Structures are given as structure tokens and as C-alpha cells.
Amino acid sequence: MGERSDMELAVESVVKTKKGGKRKILAVSLVILAIAGAVCIGWIFSQKHSPKGCWDYIVQKEQYYVEYSEEYDYWDVLTIEYPVLNGIEEDVQEKINEQLYETAMDRVNYWHLHPDEKVKAFQKDQFSVFCSDVTADVTYHSQYLVSADFYEIYSAGHPLWNTNITERGLTADLMTGKVYRLTDILEINRDFVKLWDACSTRRTGEEGWDEESIDLLLSWFLETDEELVDYESHPFFYLTEDKEFAIGLSLDPVLYAAITYEPTSRILCTVMKPEELAPYRKESEFWDRYENSQVAGEVLPCEDKKENIWLGEGAGVWNWEY
């Protein structure tokens, strides 16, 4: 064969260029398809593992009310407010509502409705009127979480001599019904307690705990203080309206430690920001729920709410001269 003409070489060059261009276009197309596929798989995965949540539910506050029943050998006056969920998956709803009710009734069950033999013996010696007044505040509600604070004034024996004040918190997962304990979401150690104390001191302006007392406080948070025989330590947390964390504990008296002679609070609680808690976060589904939460649901007030005649605002115990 002779030498190819300039025209033949030019045509060959154009054909090679077109083929190369087609290969480049094909490669780019494959990359785009791969990215689109990955995005699609990621979307499907996120839909499966990040549920849409519950948006249109209602939390209706209700009240367990008793005034001077004849069922017991002593009088009883009970005004126990508690939240009731409606509008989420039925099994989960039932589980959470049971926990909300039992949390509201915690001290009433201990002292009054389901006393053990030791408490029954204490009743025979001390009880003339058992009173309890619980206020339930639904502090945060999103498509994934509902959080409540229970503040209680109760009298184990007589409202003029045995009045105590306590607090409890509850945060539940609307997807699973799980109620998260403080130790489920945070590593509670000495450094955490020192941070908790610093936050409390900053907010209240009061003097902080010394080094020895920090160890004692840690044992209360972990419920490991074997020398705490006259009280039960009950750690708690709940989310605030601003999505911060109210973290604390109540020292609830056992038997004769409930005799106070004046209204007495043993609540230790402070509010902490989520970024302050970051070093102590545990692996927990809670944090995914928390970070993706937006306000949802509606909270309705208790209808025909009764005031406790002994412990309500401006009632008997507050007007007594000690």
C-alpha cells in the first residue's frame, strides 16, 4: 500500500476523536448513574431507618382525684395530674401511657395504694391524713419524643407535720415506647458530676460541692450509696421546651424520715446544654431521635382540675404557723 493521503489521515483522526469522545461520555454517564443509584439507596435506607414519626397526636392531661374516701383507716386527699397520649400506634401508646401514669403515682403507690409491710406498720403509728398533689408538665413533645416533669407535694401521715416535696422526669420514645433512663443516654462518672455541679453553681449562684461530696453525689446518681438507708435516691431527666436537659435527683424519705414538721424539698436539679453533655454521650437510639426532633403534637390542659384542699396553692399547709 502506498502512503495515505492527508485526507485519509484527517478522517482517521476524526473517527478516533469521536470514539474517544463517546468513551468519555459513556464513562461520565456511568458515574452519574452510580451516584444517582447511591442517592436512591441512601434515601430508601433513610426511610427505613429514620421513621417519619408521629405528628398529629394529642397529650390530654387528666387527674386522679380522691377527697376523703372511706376505704382506709385514715383520710386521704389525692390530686394527681398525669398526661395521656392519643393518636400514635396503639401498642406503643398503651406502653407509654402506663409509664406516665405509674410515674405520676410513684409516691402514692409507695405510701398509700400499694404499701409494703413496713409502710403499713408506719401507717398504724403515724397516719391520720395522707395527701398528695402532683403537677404534670409536658415539657417537650416532638415527632419522636415526649418528655414530662412531675412535681409533687405529699404528706405521709399528716399535712401539717409530714410534708415532703419531690420531682420525677420521664422521656419516652414514640416509635418504640421505650422510656430512657439517665444512664441509658449518658456516662455518669465523676467528671460528669463535677460538670453538673459547675452548671448548678453557675445557675443558682450557690456554693458548689467539695471533692468528697462529689463522690457522694456520684453514688446518688448511680444509686450505689449503701449508707443511704433513710432515703431512696431517684435520678431523673427530662427535656425542656428549649431542647435542653433538666438533670437531677430526688432523695425520697423512707418511713420515719418523712416526718419533717414543715414542707421539705430534697430535689437536686439543674439544666444543661446538649453541647455540654457531648463528651458523656452513650451509643443510644435516643440521640438520633433527639437530633432529628421537631416540635409536634398538641398538649391539652386538664379539664375541671381540682385543687388539693391541704396542699394546693394557698391551701392549709402554707397558712400554718410553724
C-alpha positions as MATLAB code, in Angstrom:
seq = 'MGERSDMELAVESVVKTKKGGKRKILAVSLVILAIAGAVCIGWIFSQKHSPKGCWDYIVQKEQYYVEYSEEYDYWDVLTIEYPVLNGIEEDVQEKINEQLYETAMDRVNYWHLHPDEKVKAFQKDQFSVFCSDVTADVTYHSQYLVSADFYEIYSAGHPLWNTNITERGLTADLMTGKVYRLTDILEINRDFVKLWDACSTRRTGEEGWDEESIDLLLSWFLETDEELVDYESHPFFYLTEDKEFAIGLSLDPVLYAAITYEPTSRILCTVMKPEELAPYRKESEFWDRYENSQVAGEVLPCEDKKENIWLGEGAGVWNWEY';
ca = [
       0.000    0.000    0.000;
       1.145    3.497   -0.681;
       1.250    6.316    1.705;
      -2.151    7.521    2.839;
      -3.235   10.912    1.769;
      -3.612   13.827    4.101;
      -7.397   13.492    3.717;
      -7.355    9.835    4.855;
      -5.231   10.715    7.895;
      -7.555   13.549    8.787;
     -10.635   11.307    8.544;
      -8.968    8.652   10.724;
      -8.120   11.306   13.310;
     -11.715   12.498   13.418;
     -13.029    8.932   13.832;
     -10.627    8.276   16.724;
     -11.612   11.541   18.346;
     -15.321   10.670   18.084;
     -14.713    7.221   19.522;
     -12.709    8.725   22.395;
     -15.441   11.278   22.986;
     -18.043    8.539   23.057;
     -15.989    6.623   25.603;
     -15.700    9.741   27.780;
     -19.426   10.399   27.502;
     -20.148    6.771   28.395;
     -17.810    6.934   31.410;
     -19.394   10.170   32.659;
     -22.866    8.682   32.184;
     -21.907    5.607   34.216;
     -20.595    7.814   37.039;
     -23.812    9.844   37.059;
     -25.895    6.665   37.132;
     -23.780    5.300   40.003;
     -24.243    8.499   42.014;
     -27.993    8.506   41.355;
     -28.193    4.861   42.423;
     -26.291    5.568   45.630;
     -28.576    8.522   46.411;
     -31.633    6.354   45.767;
     -30.321    3.562   48.005;
     -29.450    6.104   50.677;
     -32.955    7.579   50.505;
     -34.538    4.133   50.799;
     -32.227    3.307   53.729;
     -33.045    6.570   55.473;
     -36.765    5.997   55.000;
     -36.419    2.561   56.558;
     -34.185    3.565   59.471;
     -35.458    7.115   60.157;
     -39.229    6.748   60.512;
     -41.438    9.693   59.700;
     -42.543    9.936   63.309;
     -45.838   10.936   64.939;
     -47.009   14.436   64.115;
     -50.723   14.756   64.905;
     -51.037   13.159   68.322;
     -52.633   14.739   71.410;
     -51.484   14.707   75.026;
     -54.502   15.236   77.273;
     -53.797   15.950   80.933;
     -56.103   14.150   83.364;
     -56.366   13.918   87.150;
     -56.768   11.126   89.680;
     -58.914   12.759   92.350;
     -59.910   11.487   95.790;
     -61.205   13.529   98.693;
     -61.785   11.779  101.999;
     -62.675    8.274  100.888;
     -63.842    5.687  103.446;
     -61.653    2.892  102.079;
     -58.828    3.396  104.596;
     -58.452    3.796  108.355;
     -57.238    7.352  107.728;
     -58.392   10.186  105.474;
     -56.890   10.654  102.031;
     -56.822   13.664   99.709;
     -55.298   12.983   96.286;
     -54.982   15.327   93.294;
     -52.640   13.516   90.889;
     -52.262   15.054   87.428;
     -50.901   12.843   84.639;
     -50.655   13.048   80.814;
     -52.462   10.648   78.463;
     -51.272   10.110   74.871;
     -53.725    9.629   71.998;
     -53.116    9.223   68.284;
     -49.996    7.042   67.989;
     -49.527    3.298   67.361;
     -51.802    1.518   69.840;
     -49.314   -0.862   71.496;
     -46.726    1.887   71.920;
     -49.384    4.299   73.175;
     -50.524    1.827   75.828;
     -46.959    1.214   76.984;
     -46.132    4.922   77.314;
     -49.433    5.808   78.995;
     -48.846    3.123   81.600;
     -45.405    4.587   82.352;
     -46.746    8.142   82.531;
     -49.439    7.093   84.987;
     -47.114    4.994   87.160;
     -44.564    7.816   87.276;
     -47.229   10.265   88.422;
     -48.396    7.783   91.100;
     -44.929    6.736   92.305;
     -45.040    8.092   95.873;
     -48.796    7.492   96.182;
     -48.211    3.826   95.357;
     -45.320    3.613   97.832;
     -47.116    5.226  100.760;
     -50.797    4.733  100.097;
     -52.111    2.426   97.366;
     -49.541   -0.399   97.480;
     -47.610   -0.109  100.778;
     -45.284   -2.914  101.883;
     -45.410   -4.354  105.412;
     -43.002   -1.765  106.836;
     -45.043    1.107  105.456;
     -48.248   -0.487  106.778;
     -46.704   -0.590  110.253;
     -45.714    3.069  109.878;
     -49.284    3.909  108.832;
     -50.739    2.430  112.027;
     -48.435    4.612  114.072;
     -48.479    7.865  112.107;
     -51.249    8.208  109.525;
     -54.272   10.405  110.067;
     -54.408   12.118  106.647;
     -52.462   11.085  103.548;
     -52.260   13.849  100.942;
     -50.586   14.151   97.584;
     -50.655   16.858   94.942;
     -48.866   16.113   91.631;
     -48.487   18.621   88.814;
     -47.547   17.139   85.427;
     -45.894   19.397   82.861;
     -45.323   18.066   79.322;
     -42.070   19.940   78.778;
     -41.172   18.770   75.262;
     -43.020   16.920   72.501;
     -41.688   16.104   69.028;
     -42.445   13.571   66.298;
     -40.122   11.117   68.093;
     -40.050   12.004   71.791;
     -42.340   13.122   74.589;
     -40.914   14.422   77.854;
     -42.690   15.198   81.131;
     -41.834   16.656   84.534;
     -43.758   15.546   87.634;
     -43.570   17.865   90.641;
     -45.168   16.526   93.813;
     -46.000   17.752   97.291;
     -47.129   14.928   99.540;
     -47.734   14.209  103.182;
     -47.018   10.772  104.627;
     -49.116   10.937  107.775;
     -50.459   14.441  108.257;
     -50.116   17.528  106.029;
     -49.040   19.761  108.895;
     -46.168   17.578  110.114;
     -45.032   15.261  107.355;
     -44.942   17.290  104.149;
     -42.272   16.475  101.544;
     -41.568   17.786   98.040;
     -40.173   15.624   95.250;
     -39.756   15.564   91.469;
     -39.565   12.971   88.694;
     -38.913   13.101   84.963;
     -39.838   10.860   82.040;
     -38.753   10.845   78.402;
     -40.334    8.246   76.093;
     -39.709    7.175   72.504;
     -42.904    7.492   70.442;
     -41.613    4.925   67.933;
     -40.843    2.099   70.361;
     -42.398    3.002   73.715;
     -39.006    2.866   75.422;
     -38.584    5.128   78.447;
     -34.989    6.382   78.591;
     -33.171    6.388   81.900;
     -30.364    8.866   82.518;
     -27.804    6.040   82.407;
     -29.194    4.889   79.032;
     -28.035    8.072   77.319;
     -25.106    9.383   79.403;
     -21.970    8.002   81.026;
     -22.389    9.062   84.646;
     -18.917    9.359   86.168;
     -17.025   11.710   88.451;
     -16.185   14.191   85.670;
     -19.839   14.354   84.688;
     -20.907   15.067   88.275;
     -18.304   17.836   88.548;
     -19.670   19.381   85.345;
     -23.234   19.000   86.665;
     -22.183   20.764   89.876;
     -20.491   23.575   87.919;
     -23.654   24.115   85.861;
     -25.772   24.151   89.001;
     -23.453   26.617   90.722;
     -23.447   28.895   87.683;
     -27.249   28.930   87.507;
     -28.017   29.300   91.222;
     -25.020   31.259   92.455;
     -24.754   28.857   95.386;
     -21.530   27.279   96.582;
     -20.572   24.046   94.835;
     -19.874   20.630   96.357;
     -16.394   19.839   97.705;
     -14.332   16.920   96.371;
     -15.538   14.435   98.979;
     -19.138   15.427   98.442;
     -18.754   14.990   94.665;
     -18.084   11.292   95.318;
     -21.193   11.119   97.469;
     -23.264   12.844   94.797;
     -21.938   10.382   92.205;
     -23.094    7.464   94.362;
     -26.564    9.016   94.478;
     -26.694    9.387   90.707;
     -25.584    5.759   90.336;
     -27.831    4.595   93.205;
     -24.903    2.807   94.871;
     -24.738    4.553   98.265;
     -25.225    1.663  100.711;
     -25.260    4.037  103.686;
     -28.287    5.915  102.345;
     -30.787    3.941  104.424;
     -33.307    6.641  105.372;
     -33.794    7.848  101.792;
     -34.088    6.468   98.281;
     -32.143    8.223   95.537;
     -34.152    8.674   92.331;
     -32.155   10.200   89.407;
     -34.178   11.698   86.554;
     -34.019   13.824   83.439;
     -36.428   15.492   81.066;
     -36.129   17.759   78.026;
     -37.057   21.408   78.364;
     -39.032   23.490   75.885;
     -35.692   24.792   74.548;
     -34.462   21.204   73.979;
     -32.029   21.438   76.877;
     -31.653   18.788   79.577;
     -33.015   19.119   83.114;
     -30.937   16.569   85.049;
     -31.167   15.806   88.736;
     -32.251   13.501   91.501;
     -34.638   13.437   94.428;
     -33.854   11.961   97.823;
     -37.189   10.498   98.879;
     -37.588    9.680  102.578;
     -38.280    6.176  103.831;
     -40.607    5.644  106.821;
     -39.821    7.938  109.750;
     -37.525   10.180  107.677;
     -40.756   11.512  106.141;
     -41.595   13.307  109.415;
     -40.478   16.865  108.615;
     -42.568   19.331  110.723;
     -42.518   21.710  107.737;
     -42.598   21.308  103.943;
     -39.179   19.959  102.932;
     -37.605   19.564   99.492;
     -34.649   17.284   98.736;
     -34.523   17.917   94.985;
     -31.165   18.465   93.285;
     -31.644   19.545   89.662;
     -30.064   21.804   87.066;
     -30.403   22.470   83.339;
     -27.547   21.508   80.998;
     -26.979   22.303   77.325;
     -26.604   19.441   74.821;
     -23.105   20.544   73.821;
     -22.003   20.307   77.456;
     -23.119   16.677   77.507;
     -21.342   15.688   74.279;
     -18.297   14.057   75.991;
     -20.593   11.799   78.049;
     -22.996   10.624   75.349;
     -23.552    6.875   75.105;
     -24.418    4.922   71.979;
     -28.191    5.147   72.061;
     -31.033    5.488   69.581;
     -32.147    8.387   71.765;
     -29.547   10.721   70.258;
     -30.708   10.114   66.693;
     -34.283   10.757   67.814;
     -33.217   13.871   69.715;
     -31.140   15.413   66.923;
     -33.883   14.942   64.321;
     -36.735   16.078   66.559;
     -39.054   18.927   65.675;
     -41.960   20.117   67.785;
     -45.092   18.060   67.064;
     -48.332   17.051   68.735;
     -50.609   19.116   70.961;
     -50.911   19.282   74.756;
     -54.341   19.960   76.258;
     -54.883   21.135   79.856;
     -56.654   19.082   82.493;
     -60.394   19.707   82.411;
     -62.038   20.600   85.731;
     -58.740   20.327   87.601;
     -59.241   20.164   91.385;
     -57.121   21.999   93.939;
     -55.802   19.941   96.832;
     -57.544   21.268   99.935;
     -54.420   20.715  102.065;
     -51.509   21.100   99.650;
     -52.841   23.244   96.799;
     -51.781   26.820   96.167;
     -52.596   28.931   99.219;
     -54.148   25.923  100.980;
     -53.912   24.599  104.550;
     -50.253   23.676  104.906;
     -48.998   27.034  103.617;
     -51.099   29.027  106.070;
     -49.937   27.089  109.117;
     -47.648   28.818  111.613;
     -44.690   26.535  112.303;
];
